[in-house]
Amino acid sequence: MDFVINRRIGIAFLGMFLMVFATGCSSKVTIQANPNKSQDVEIKIDLGKHLLKTINGLTQGLGKFMDGEEIPEITAANLVTKRDIENTIGTQGAKNISVANPSKEMLDIKFSLDKNSKLKNFIEQTENSLSLNLSGSSLQEIYFSFDEDDTMILDLLMAPCFTGEEISAEDYADVIETLYGRELANDLRTAKIDWILVAPKGVKSRTFQTTVLDFLTLIGEKKFDIQW
């Protein structure tokens, strides 16, 4: 079985849990504003052993169903590579992309955005402010930009931020628990995302925290900003 199928599933699961790059036990998204109105972005993701266990279980099951082949274990290193990032956000204007794996479960992704990036619908910078805008409609737009194979896989986890369905965070956790077990659901219940906005030259910063469940069930809008 082509390993591409394995990786497609892995990337789709990561995309579902973190289309704006946040999933697992703990995640941190840092956006550094620059004087020329470009931004440097760093995303640190702890996927957590239960998420990787779930992904590996499903891909192994698919491999046996398709042709009986054993599929290599998925880790953070082969779940998302620099080439994957270049083929996704790289096509949207992200530059200077790097991907590191401090551990089997960790991802550290860095890239820069200029004023012409198509990702600017999430980030806005003025002479004295930086804002991050998250909305269900923007996330759904990303979801519908996927090809049919990826959206079919994403649909397995039915993330409300992509489907547009209104459901409470706890009700969604209950759905995940029913489908994929208590361990993964409990990881989601406790997982948090730190969103850190940094002024030019690091003179000031603000940290905002959300739960992963709040992110995955986002239907309306969330806006974080810093002024200097």
DRENPATOR-564135 format. One record per atom (N, C-alpha, C, CB): x, z, y negated. Coordinates in steps of 0.001 Angstrom, whole numbers, plus 500000, padded with zeros to 6 digits. Atoms other than C-alpha are relative to their C-alpha. Glycine has a CB too. Example, Ala and Ser with C-alpha at 12.3 -4.5 7.8 and 13.67 -1.06 7.14 Angstrom:
2
500890500000501190512300507800504500500900500000498800499008501246499973499180499940501190513670507140501060499230500730498910500414498585499538
This chain:
228
500844500000501204500000500000500000500877500000498750499046501230499992499191500097501208501395499077496612499930501299499225499539498827499124499940498741500741502561502148494716499312499896498651501440500427499806500708500191501264500965500614491618498603500612500073499911498502499649501337499432499850497559501683492993500063501504499858499384499614501354499786498560500100498830505230493398500174500411498540501229500423500828499704499644501388500162505270489839498800499753499101501205499209499491501192500276500806497009503708488406499041501188500059499292498708500490500882498847499858494981506592489782500570501195499258499787500343501480499386498865500666497467509148488539499876499911498488501450500105500390500077500185501444497557507696485046498562500155499521500551498623499600501402499869500389493782507476484948499565501452499959499113499224500954500337498581500024493458511139485863500618500669498780500473500694501289499375499414501177495948512057483164499251499583498752501473499591499903500739500472501169494098509901480690498684500724499834499754498516500100501277499308500069490820511602481557500171501406499446499348500052501375499821498622500436492188515083481048500633500065498621500850500764500999499245499920501253494194514163477983500161498687499291501333500561500255499775501293500615493606510857476346500816500168498734498671499301499699499140499714501143495117512364473175501111500924500463499195500635498822498781499435499464497799513726475461499973501506500164501123499630499139499986498571499751496774517202476503499255500347501262499410500743498835500660499545498774496035518613479897500823501079500653499778498835500976499240499043499218497156521125482450499865501422499513501425499620500001500080498575500293497896524797482073500262500299498533500979500761500860499737499805501422499319524564478570500560498706499436500982501187499760499554501242500618499924521706476170500220500228498519498981498867500230499678499860501418501369521298472717500195498616499405501268500878499791499882501268500708500965518366470329500505500299498588498628499230499967499403499755501316503268518433467287500071498686499233501419500636500135499973501194500849502823515926464448500755500344498721498548499489499678499131499759501148505596515886461869499812498892498971501480500089500440500152500975501078504790514167458568501360499698499379499016500518498924498772500409500668507567512184456897499681499538498578500712498877500796500249500387501399507976511405453176499481498572499838501267500154499202500446501395500116507357507675453807498640499761500657501032499075500623501331500030499387503976508496455428500005499499501443499087499131499179499946500173498552505178507821458956499925501386500629501304499234500446500056498717499317504888510552461584500818499949501285498547500389500303499338499816498718506971511820464473499117500914500843501445500595499826500924499272499131504879513015467409500728500441501264498768499126500357499482499497498720505909515210470338498856500649500764501173501020499783501058499474499145503567516021473229500642500642501215499000498882500422499483499268498846504548518693475733498816500395500870500828501260499560501133499808499096502279518869478768500462500695501276499331498646500333499825499366498698502266521310481664498804499590500848500121501575499881501102500525499199500197519492484270499379501063500897500480498840500842500534498961499123499839522562486462499965499548501452498607500400499550499904500379498580500209522645490231498651499594500583500578501152500812501295500308499404496456522478490871499529498590499633498965501026499557500339501375500377495975519245488908500791499010500858500283499759498494499190500889499173498889517618490739499543500031501453501477500385499906500507499888498624497533518936494040498745499152500176499699501477500355501239500783499930494152517351493292500297498507499987499069500360498833499647501417500086495677514006492281500632499526501303500959499750498823499340500388498753497905513943495358499021499941501162501126500970500324500983500009498927495017514825497643499134498754499964499130501231499920500858501172500118492867512009496294500756498708500277499382499945498621499244501234499763495621509392496328500390499875501468501256499960499116499693500054498565496664510322499863498773499572500792500504501369500501501232500382499311493044510055500941499696498526499835498836500822499490500243501416500243492730506637499323500974499141500803500119499685498504499013500755499244495962505477500965499608499871501463501359500654499884500419500035498602494670506390504412498760499128500177499725501419500509501219500798499928491334504761503655500323498505499891499019500419498887499693501408500258492930501525502414500779499364501156500798499869498703499217500622498935495616500891505017500793500997500820500933498989499420499362498980499179496764504176506488501413500355499598500008499562501391498629499722500406500036504289504548500115501353499316500509498907499078499666498759500704501645507503503338500446499639498590501117500809500755499648500289501392501858507497499528500973501065499513498727499950499090499040499014500503504843509163497812499314501069499146501094499303499185500569498893500783504139512546496227500050499667498507500765501327500284500039500184501443503078512335492586500522501262499321498563499666499521499511498927500862505029514483490146499878499519498554501488500396500353500049500409501405505202514460486354500892498783499759500427501162499085499036501076500233508172512070486625499465498627500366501253500264500778500515501322499643506300509288488413498533499809499627500174499771501477501375500137500469502835510010487053499951499194498711499364501376499789499921500728501272503739508811483555501465499747499681499305500795498841498631500386500318506921506907482725500053499406498594500545498991501042499830500627501313508347505447479549499311498645499962501490499846499661500645501323499964507102502026480637498486500131499856500344499265501316501437499790500129503553503398481006499613500256498544499552501172500881500289499684501405503660504806477477500167498753499142500925501136499488499782501236500762505076501550476128498843499022500198501327499338500416501100500925499706502252499630477829498655500494499490499913499766501485501263499462500532499583501914476331500135500224498499499611501332500716499917499754501440500275503541472980501068499141499339500285501467499735499006500909500574503286501264472533499370498738499452501036499637501035500702501192500480500886498364472150499134500305498789499143499410501108500800499600501154499059500360469484500872500356498799499114501182500364499120499785501141502096500660467230500935501180500116499194500166498802499057498904499824503965503682468637501401499438500230499573500910501181498625500469499899507750503278468361500912501161500394500465499367498665498996498987499646510919505115469426499493500928501102500387500823498763500640499236498926509231506212472641501051500567500953499000499114500775499168499395498959510932508666474981499123500897500861501187500807499383500735499154499061509665510502478069501009500786500820499062499153500925499120499130499220511420513486479674499158500870500918500884500878499073500683499144499031510525515716482617500830501258500225499762499247501344499231498756499843511888519238482178499829500658501366499599500978498931500235499466498668510360520177485538499044499075500744499434501444499931500875500807499158508245518776488366498606499854499399499902500612501385501361499985500533505062519647486446499944499730498497499354501329500296499951500098501453506211519034482858500264498579499514501060500922499463499766501253500712506035516007480565500351500327498550498750499059500080499649499870501414507717515768477160500083498591499438501359500789499797500119501360500524506665512610475306500224500020498487498607499389500344499740500090501434508004511649471890499840498547499546501425500534499658500100501334500589507213508691469635499775500137498508498858499178500656500233500009501447506863507726465993498916498985499661501307499676499228501067500877500474504023506097464082500281499604498562498618500688500119499897500408501395504232504007460930498598499745499451500894498733499854501295500118500665501462503257458452499145498876500559500202499788498529500761501111499441500447500115460363499523500250501429500832498755499966500380499700498623499863501831463702498488500005500170500575501343500426501429500004499699496467501304465306499493501397500370499709499023501135500397498628499696496495505013466173499655500790498743501106500703500759500261499316501258495935505826462521498551500451499852500364499104498857501365499491500101492233506357463182499946501470500412499045499164500874499917498577499669493349509767464517500777500790498952500648500181501360499094499296500908495991510618461901499927499369498615501456499972500537500044500481501383495755510360458130500970500826499161498550500082499419499052499307500862498500511196455648499884499499498573501431499818500512499993500331501417498356511300451854501294500529499391498748500592499273498791499509500668500938512318449259500249501476500273499899499770498505499815498551499824500289516004449922499182500593501152499637500709498723500782499454498887498323516321453149500180499166501265498513500067499624499989500656498693498239515466456842498792500519500770501349500271500786501172499574499244495095515511458968499946499288501343498717499734499204500238500538498661494289514973462622498505500018500226500759500819501109501445500126499850490790513699463317499666499613501449499433498947499001500440500269498635489307513932466813498491499861499999500454501123500977501443500174499925485847512619467574499624499389501332499493499128498848500490500584498766483789511744470598499954498486499928498633500540500322500120501453500122483230508240469262501361499308500123499349499636498663498662500598499899486979507545468902500519500057501430500982500714499058499551499877498617487697508843472399499233499047500905499837501440500491500792500944499206484856506756473813500485498565499783498505500114499641499468501340500286486323503697472091501235499733500859500348499856498492498832500140499142489580504315473970499571499805501446500916501225499874500508500088498620487686504835477214499507498588500315498858501017500222500561501329499737485874501522476893501031498885499833498824499745499075498945501007500077489161499744476152500747499872501326500980500347498880499375500071498676490303500493479727499388498858500799499837501338500761500577501005499125489864497877482394499063500675501006501113499204500729501062499480499130487128498271484999500531500927501086499249498854500641499433499147498951489403499741487659500264501410499485501299499390500539499689498688500548490553502555485395498739500770499630500896499860498787501209499271500379487087503380484067499255500480501233499086499120499140500636499539498773485792503588487630500617501314500460500122498941501101499313498781499582488416506219488397499696501139499026501525499761500091500326498973500995487798508084485134498600500540500215500130499440498584501377499579499789484120508188485977499865501043501096499149498812500332500050498994498947484932510330489004499951501415499432501199499852500919499981498665500601485502513254486656499046500133498818501400500339499553501128499937500927482778512390484146500262500836498749498812500549500709499685499239501199484479513771481041499024499649498889501445499736499551500986500283501044481774514115478366500582499344498749499319501267499610499419500604501206484210513136475592500108498489500139501381500597499713499960501443499767484326509675477196498625499430500324500962499682501128501305500526499597480832509337478629498955500152498906499524500698501257500971499757501053479042510686475533498885500943500405499416498714499558501039499082499533476929513044477633500218501384499397499992500080501546499901498658500568476193516371475951499860501028501107498926500224498911499983498965498982477123519246478253500916501117499515500469499436501382499176498884500448478522522711477608501319500028500765499251501330500177498695499920499361482150523487478416499910500683501365500981500749499102500090499281498729481205525969481139499240499197501047499327501350499796500723500846499046478679523626482719500897498897500537498755499390499345499070501033499538481362520944482846501015500582500982500727499356498804499078499343499068483791523397484467499339500208501358500473501349499430500733499823498738481112524102487072499935498687500781498572500525499727500017501312499343480865520359487784501343499737500676499682498876498978498663500206499442484647520144488288500223500899501213501077500270498934499841499083498868484545523200490546499261499478501232499487501403499630500769500540498879481842521612492696500696498796500627498597499608499539499386501234499509483723518317492955501394500207500563500059498989498898498573499955499687487353519413493148500548501394500261500761499388498892499541498680499595487507523134493828500189500977498849501274499870500736499930498922500999487763526456492048501353500076499314499695501332500650498671499866500602491535526360491486500143499102498773501087499661501028499891500922501127491435523275489274499032500391498887499731498558500457500983499598501012488266524456487516500488501225499225498638500298500659499506498801500683489851527832486739501177499674499091500409501063501019498927500463500893492952526081485357499400499455498707500868498912500694500635500570501191490657524167483005499372501089499130498934498972500405500651498926500762488838527355482001500990500774499139499291500958500946499010499205500736492057528992480833500978499146499189500776500865500965499015500866500660494058525954479622499707499845498516500029498627500664500132500129501441494694525649475900500898498880499496500343501324499300499198501023500670496026522972473571500366500520498613499229498633499907499543499687501350498138523809470517500229498698499248501297500862500028499824501166500880497878521215467737500792500493498787498595499352499568499114499509501048500768521698465293500249498889498988501336500509500596499771500960501084500879519878461959501133500527499124498693499769499154498808499580500723504174519957460072500172499136498754501252499913500903499797500707501266504761519025456423501377499326499995499866500977498796498693500669500079507645516708455441501147500992499852500020499024498833498787499174500006511093518243455983499756501401500542500554500093498596500272498721499360509440521134457815499764501164499067501103500333500877500151498922500983508653523099454654498790500884500293499877499414498600501216499251499713505304524228456072499385499454501284498990499914498814500681500468498795503342524079459312498744500828500239500939500074501227501226499294499589499931525028460689499738499692501470498767499580499112500321500157498586498907525582464304498514500259500222500856500955500868501409499869499639495372525060465589499923500007501531499126498830499377500106499918498544494308525957469112498579499703500452500434501385500497501288500264499359491497524559471231500177500179501502499471498559499659499927499993498546490661524911474883499920498558500493498862500872500621500094501325499404491037521897477156498535499643500252500809499935501315501419500261499752487354522271478061499283499572498733499327501235500580500620500414501266486346522064474396500366498560499671500433500932498851499556501370500253488397518877474110499255499013500899501518499878500221500616500921499041486932517301477236498504499855499796500268500465501406501445500064500235483368518078476146499689499678498534499338501331500399500194500324501419483864516950472538499055498814499826501350499696499331500951501061500323480918514920471301500031499710498498498570500392500449499961500152501451481056515532467546501412499747499493499428501235499330498692500209500612484160515783465366500737501318499818499853499292498657499120498883500344487093518151464946501078499458499073500630500668501285498977500437500941489466517913462019500948501159499711499360499472498690498967499029500335492751519780461537500822499417498859500901500341501244499217500554501099494730519486458320500957501029499433499085499483498904499037499182500713497652520826456346500245499365498649501321500152500797499691500482501341498387520543452632501292500633499523498848500307499019498741499463500532501647521009450784500164499636498534501198499475500810
